[in-house]
Amino acid sequence: AAFLFVPAMAQAEFMTGNTLYRDMQSDVMDQMMALGYVLGAADAVINVTVCPPAGVKAGQVYDTIKNFLEANPSIRHYSADVIVKTRLEAVWPCKQQGRGRGT
């Protein structure tokens, strides 16, 4: 019977932008949890689809996401990992390699 719930669980989101933003506005413990979440989501795409310049600090990544969520409340219902990925790709995209003329 437990296997009946596996497909539904696989589609579940662990955190939405609403939850992430709330944690960013909360007490220090929740802010640290939010920082860890943002950095974990960022680590999954760094040097894959997101290429920040050398010297970018963890606080800059966190502030980028926090400021984006603050300025865009209409998207906070989306999955937080998608928000982090999409925003960081827009801010620090990787240059496309091996595309274009003859490559």
C-alpha positions in Angstrom: 0.0 0.0 0.0 2.9 2.4 0.7 3.9 2.2 -3.0 0.7 3.9 -4.0 2.0 7.2 -2.6 5.4 7.2 -4.2 4.4 9.0 -7.4 2.6 11.7 -5.4 5.6 12.1 -3.1 8.0 12.4 -6.0 6.1 15.4 -7.4 6.0 17.2 -4.0 8.0 20.3 -3.6 10.1 20.7 -0.5 9.9 24.5 -0.4 8.2 27.2 -2.3 9.3 30.8 -2.8 6.7 31.8 -0.2 8.3 29.5 2.4 11.8 30.5 1.5 11.0 34.2 1.7 9.2 33.8 5.0 12.3 32.1 6.4 14.5 34.9 5.1 12.4 37.3 7.1 12.2 35.2 10.3 14.5 34.6 13.2 18.2 33.8 12.8 17.8 30.1 12.8 15.3 30.2 9.9 17.5 32.7 8.1 20.4 30.2 8.4 18.2 27.5 7.1 17.2 29.7 4.1 20.9 30.5 3.5 21.7 26.8 3.4 18.8 26.1 1.1 19.8 28.8 -1.4 23.5 27.8 -1.4 22.5 24.1 -1.8 20.3 24.9 -4.8 23.0 27.2 -6.2 25.7 24.6 -5.8 23.6 22.2 -7.9 23.8 24.6 -10.9 27.1 26.4 -10.4 29.4 25.8 -13.4 26.6 24.0 -15.2 24.1 26.7 -16.1 25.2 29.4 -13.6 28.7 30.9 -13.8 29.3 33.7 -11.3 32.5 35.7 -11.5 35.4 34.9 -9.3 35.0 36.4 -5.8 31.2 36.2 -5.5 30.4 35.5 -1.9 27.6 33.4 -0.4 25.9 36.5 1.0 25.7 38.0 -2.5 23.9 34.8 -3.8 21.6 34.9 -0.8 20.9 38.7 -1.2 20.2 38.2 -5.0 17.5 35.7 -4.2 16.0 37.6 -1.3 15.8 40.8 -3.2 14.3 39.0 -6.2 11.6 37.4 -4.0 10.9 40.7 -2.3 10.5 42.5 -5.7 8.4 39.7 -7.3 5.7 38.4 -4.9 3.7 37.1 -7.9 6.2 34.2 -8.4 6.7 33.1 -4.8 4.2 30.2 -5.1 6.6 28.4 -7.5 9.1 25.9 -6.3 12.0 27.6 -4.5 14.7 25.5 -6.3 13.3 26.6 -9.7 13.3 30.3 -8.5 16.9 30.0 -7.4 18.0 28.3 -10.5 16.1 30.6 -12.9 17.2 33.8 -11.1 20.9 32.9 -10.9 20.9 31.8 -14.6 19.6 35.3 -15.4 22.2 37.1 -13.3 25.2 34.9 -14.0 24.6 32.8 -17.1 27.4 30.5 -18.4 28.7 31.3 -21.9 27.6 28.7 -24.4 30.5 26.6 -25.4 30.7 24.5 -28.5 27.8 26.2 -30.2 27.6 28.3 -33.3 29.7 28.3 -36.4 31.3 25.0 -37.1 31.7 23.9 -33.5 
